[in-house]
Amino acid sequence: MAYEFDLFVIGAGSGGVRAARFAAGFGAKVAVAESRYLGGTCVNVGCVPKKLLVYGAHFAEDFEQASGFGWSLGEANFDWATLIANKDREINRLNGIYRNLLLNSGVTLMEGHAKLTGPNEVEVNGQRYTAKHILIATGGWPQIPEIPGHEHAISSNEAFFLKALPKRVLVVGGGYIAVEFAGIFQGLGAETSLLYRGEMFLRGFDGAVRKHLHEELTKRGMDVQFNADIARIDKQADGSLKATLKDGRELIADCVFYATGRRPMLDNLGLETTGVKLDKRGFVEVDELYQSAEPSILAIGDVIGRVQLTPVALAEGMAVARRLFKPEQYRPVDYKMIPTAVFSLPNIGTVGLSEEQAIEDGHTVQIFESSFRPMKLTLTECQERTLMKLVVDADTDKVLGCHMVGPEAGEIVQGLAIALKAGAIKQHFDETIGVHPTAAEEFVTMRTPVKR
């Protein structure tokens, strides 16, 4: 059968755009359909605008610390509307870049909701198209628990478009999105409480990292409450929100922000017209080649629920394009040693195994750990401390994990991730000459394992 397209991509986020562009570059006839915004979650309501807001939140500290270096500043005033308008302008610029990337690579862009009408057929804006391969890259969507009054809460989708900075914010959740937004609101001047129903936030991260960040957030005056969950939200006569916790306590806020998980965005996608199956969590079930139970339909990115990070979706998109249209260049995505950062204040950077994971996996570990006050802060009153940690296999000397909490942690760990990916041992770290004076040199000067 002759198809109109070799590949039809549903979703123009990071993974979908990468797959489409490279497939077209390999000579395939490609279409992309997007009903919302080009660039997906990351560019529009995720990592990019969030990082811009994190930068904005950090200036309060910079102004505070400047006096230690001889700078006298007038009273600093923050204007939320200016930050949001400038952020919007940058996102619009990036939307245009994504549009040009697609069009210049020869991809047919369709702006409208795409719906599957069969294993090889997609409908967009009332028009049906056939394709040999269909790639679902529709991403995820924030979930707010359906407690009484949940309609008064917001998610990350709405946070980027608030008309004004709330004076009092309750952030609910224990993952990286909750921690990051709590830091943003706090840094920009809102009275912020972070509520998490568990014993300690950032489950899955190294225990020392979690403990250290908790201490630093508390030092900054953030109200962090564990074993705390909201039972209901009521709007008050003055427009404020009353959150009643499950333990009976009541908290008053102007904004309740939820970051308690994301679901796959499969609304009205027409999966029932195909053989695509979902796993028990509701994500599209795929094999190691990203192929669903319907052979012509593939899926990548957040919608498959593996590692929900933008660079991973990019790698998956590239893998699909190569396998289908340039098989001699195909190589599978390696999910080991994926570096990641949490843009909390202070930042977290991490790659490899946590101490707890390493022990659980059967390794006998040596732990190298250092906590210190950064040089930049020695002329200030700020008592923030940086944490650096290496998890090493005691039998092979291989570095299993690298973790940091402190300024530019993500930037530093990105370089170390290459070393860990290459199989570096602790001896390599020890024999590397440090860049002095930097915080990063601490990673190559830790010599004595900490006692456990």
N, C-alpha and C positions, 0 to 999 in steps of 0.2 A: 504493500500500500504506500502511496506517496503522501507524505505529510507536509503541511505548510511550514512547519518549523522542526528543526532537529532537537531543539531544547526550548521549553517554555518554563520560565522561572516565575513563580508566584511569590512576590515579596522583594522589594528593592532595598533591603538592609545590607549590612556588611557582607554576609555570606552570599546572598543572592546576587548582588552586584559583582562580586569577585568571580563567581561561577559564570555569570553571563558574559562579562568582559573577556575572560580568558577563553571561554568556549568559542566566542565570536572570533577572537584572535587566532584560534586554531582552525578557522574556516567554517565553523558551524553556523547555521542560520538560527538566530536566537531572538526570542521575545521575552520581555519582562513586564509584568503587570504589578502596579502598586496603587493601593487605594488611599493611602494616607500621606506619607512624606518620604522623600528620597533620602536614603542613608539610614533608615530604620531607627530603632531605639537608641543606639549608641550616639548617633549624630544629633538627634532631635530631643530626646528626653532621657538620655543616659549619660554615658561616660564623658562626652565632650562638654555639654553645658554644665554638668556636675563639676568637672575639673575647673571650669571657669569660675564657678561659685566658690569652690575651695580656695582658689587663688584670692578671690575677693575677701573671703573670711580671714585669711592669714594676715591681711594688712593691719588689723587691730594690734596684733603682736609686734609687727615691725615698728609701728609708731611708738608703742610702749617701750621697746628696747632701744630706740634711736638715741635717747638721752644719754645712755651709757657710752655712746660713741661721740658725744659732744654736740648732738643736734638738738636744737630747741624748736619745737613745733607748736603752732597754734592749736586751738581745739579742732580735733578731727570730726567731721560729720559724714555719716554714711547715707547715701540715697539709693534705696532699693530700686526705684523706677529707672534710674540711670543704668545700673548694672543689668537689669533685665532687658532694657532696650538695646544695649550694646551686645548682650548675649544673643538676642534675637537677630540682630544684624549679621553677626558672625555665622549663626546657624543658616540663615538665608543664603549667605555666600557659599557655605558648604553644600547646601542643597543644589545650587547651580553647578558646583564642581561635579557632583555625582551625576547630574543630568548630562553634562558634557562628556564625562567618562563613558557613559553608556552610549550616547549618540555617536561620539567620535570613534567608538570601536565597532560601529555597525549594528548595534542592538536595536531592535524595534521596541520602543517604550510605549506602553499602554497605561494610561492613568485612569483607574477604575477598579472596582472589586472583581476579582477573578474567582470563578466557581468551577469546580470540576463537574463535568457532565458525563464522564466516562474515563476509562483508563488512558485514553490518548486524546481527550478533548477538553477544552477549557472555554468557558463563556465569560466575556468581558463586555460590559455596556451593551448587552443584548446581542453581541456578535460572537459566533462560535469559531474556534480555531483548533486545528489538529496539530499534534506534536508527537514525535517518536519518543521523546523523553520529557517528563514533567518533573520539575524540582520544586518542592514545597520549602520555602524559606521565610515563613510568615512570623517567626519570632515568638516572643512571649508577651504577657500582659499582667500588670500588677493585680494581686488579689487582696481584697479587704474582707475580713470575716463578716458574715451577715448577722452581726449582733444588733440588738435594738439601737437605732440611731446611727447605723453605719453610714447612712447617706450624708451625715455631717462631716465625715472624715475625708481626707484626701490621700492620694498616693503620689509617687514620684512624677506621674504624668501631669498632675495639676500643680505640683510645687514650683515648677519652672515658670508658671504663668500667674502666680499670685500677684494681685494688684499692689499689695503692700506687705512689708515684713511683719508677721505677727509678733506681738509683744511677748506672748507666752505660748510655748509649743510643747506638746507631748509627742514624742517620737516613739512608735511602738514597733518592736522587732529586735532581733539579735544578730542579723546578718550584716554584711558589709554595707549595704545600702542604708540601713538604719543608722549605723555608726557614722557613716560619712555625712548624712544629712543632719544628724544631731550636732556634729562639728560645725557644719555650715551655719545652721541657725544660731548656735551658741556664739560662733566667731563674729557673726554680723550684728550681734547685740540682743538677740532674743533670749528670754529666760527659758532654758531648755531642760526638759526631763526626758531621759531615755528609759523606757520600760521594756523589760524582757521577761517572758514567762519562765525561762529556764534559770539555772544556777549561775551561768556565766555566758556572756555573748561570744560571737565568732566561733561557733562550734566547728571543729575540724582544723582550726589553726593551732599552732604550737601553744602549749599551756603557758609557757613563760611570756609569750607575746600577748596573750589574752590578759594575763594578770598585769603586765606592765602597762598596757594601754588603759586598763581600768584605773590604775593608779594615776596616770597622767591626766585622764579626763576629769577625775575627781579633783586633782590639783587645780585644774582650770575653772573649777566651780560648777561643773555640770552635775546635775542631779541624776545619778545612775541608780535605777532600782531593778534588782533581779527578783525572780519569783513574783512578778507583778503583771497582771493582765486585766484588761478592761472588760467589764461585763455589759455596760451600756453607755451610750452617749446621749445627753439631753441638751438641747439648745435653750439657753436662758433668755429672759426678756431683754437683757442688754446686749444680746448677740453673742455672748461668750458661750463656751461649751463646758458642760459639767460631765466629767468622765467618772463613772462609778466603777471601782475596781472589784474584782471577785472577792477580795477580803473585806469589802464594805467601805473602804476609804473613798473619799471623793476628792478629785483634783479639778481645778478650774483652769481652762486654757482658752486661747483665741484660735488655736489650730490643733487638730489631732491628725498626725501624719502616720500612715501605716506603711511599713515595709516588711511584710510578713509572708513573702513568697510571690512567685509568679506562675501563671498557668500558660500552657501553649495556646497560641492564638489560632484557633481552628474554626472560629464562628462562621457559619454559613459557607463553608468551603466545599461542600458537596462530596465529602469523603464516602458517603453512603452509596454513591454511584460507582464506587471502585472497590477493590479488594484490600485497600489499606487497613491495617489493624493498629490499634492503640495499645500501649502497655498499661499496666495497672494504675499508673499515675496520670494517664491521659495524654502522654506524649506519643508521637508517631514512632512506631516500632520499625527499626531498620537494622540491617545486618552490617558487617564490617565495611561494606562498599556503599553504605547509605541507601541501599535499596529496600523499599518497603515490601510488604507481602504482595503488592501489585507490581510486577516486574518493571513496568514502564514508569513507575512513580518513585522518585527519590526524595529524601528530606535531609536537611542539615541545620545546624545552628541551635538556637534555644528551643525550637519546636521538637527536637529529639531528646532534649533533657539530659544530655551528657555533661560536658563542661561548658557552662553558660558564660562564656567570655568572648568578646569581639574577635580577638586574634585567633581563637579556636575556630570560630565560624568562617573566618577568612581562609584558614588552612583547609577546612572541610570543603569549602567552595572550590578551592584550587584543585583539591584531590579529585572531586567529581568531574571537573572540566577536563583534567588530564586523562583520567581513566576512560572517559567516553570519547574524547576527540584527539588525544595525543598520548596513547597508551605507552609509548616508549619512554615518556617522561614521568609516568605515574609512580608515585610512592605513597604508601599509606601514612595517615597522620599518626604521629607518635604522641600519645597522651601522657607520657612520663615526663617528669621534670618541667612542667608548665609553670613559668614564673608568673606571679600575680602581685598586684599592689592594692592596698586599701587606702584611699585618700582621706583617711581620718586625719585629725589634727592632734598629735603628730601622725605622719604616714606609717604604713606597714609595707614592707617588701618581703616576699617569701618565695622560695623555690625548693622543691624536693620534699622530703619527709619531715614531719614534725617528730619530736622526741617520742611522743606517745605512739605514733604510727610505726616508727622504726622498731620500737620494742615489740609492738603487736605483730610485726612482720617477722620476728624472730632474730633480729640483729642484737648483738651485744654492742652497746653504744658507749662512746666517749662524748662528753658534752663540753664544748668550749663556749664560755659565755662572758660577756663584758657589759657593764652598765656604767655610763659616765656622763658628765655634764659637758655638752659640746663647747668647743673653744669660743664660738660666737657669743655664747651666753655668759662668759666669764666676766665681762664688763657690765653685766646687767643684773637685775634682781631676779630674773627668771630662774626657777629651780628645775626646769624640765630636764629629764635625763634620756639618753639614747640607749637602746638595748641592741646588742649584736650577739648572734648565737650560731654555732655550727654543730650539727649532729654528725658524728663520724662513726663508721663501723670500726670497732676496736680490733677486729681480726684482719681486715683488709686495708685499713687506713683510708678507705674511700669516703668522701664527703657525701653524706646522704641527704642533708638538708641545710639550708642557709636562711636565716631569719633576721629581720631588722625592724625596729620601731624607732623612728627618728626622721629628721629632715631629709628629704630627697631619697627616702628608702627605696622607692620604686626604681629610680635612676641607677642607684648603686647595685641593686640586686639583678637588674637586667644584664649587666656585664658578668656578674658571677654566675648567672644561669648558663652562660656559654661554657664556663669551666666545668660546671656540674654535668652538663649535657655531654661533655667530652670525657667524663669519667675521672675528674680530678681527684687526687688523694690529698690528705692533709699535708703531706710533705711538700706538695706543689705550692700550697698556700704559704707554708713556712719558708720556702726558698724564694718566694716572690718579694722583691723589695717594695716597700710601701711608698706611696706618694705623700710627702710630708709638707706641711701639717694638714691632714684631712681626717675626717671621721672614718672614711672608707679604709684607711690603712690599718684600722683596728682588726679587720678581717684577716690580715696577714701577720699580725703580731701576737695573736692569742696563742700561748704556748702551753699553759697548764690547764688540764681538764678540771672542771669544777667537781666537787664531791657531791655524790647523790646518796 
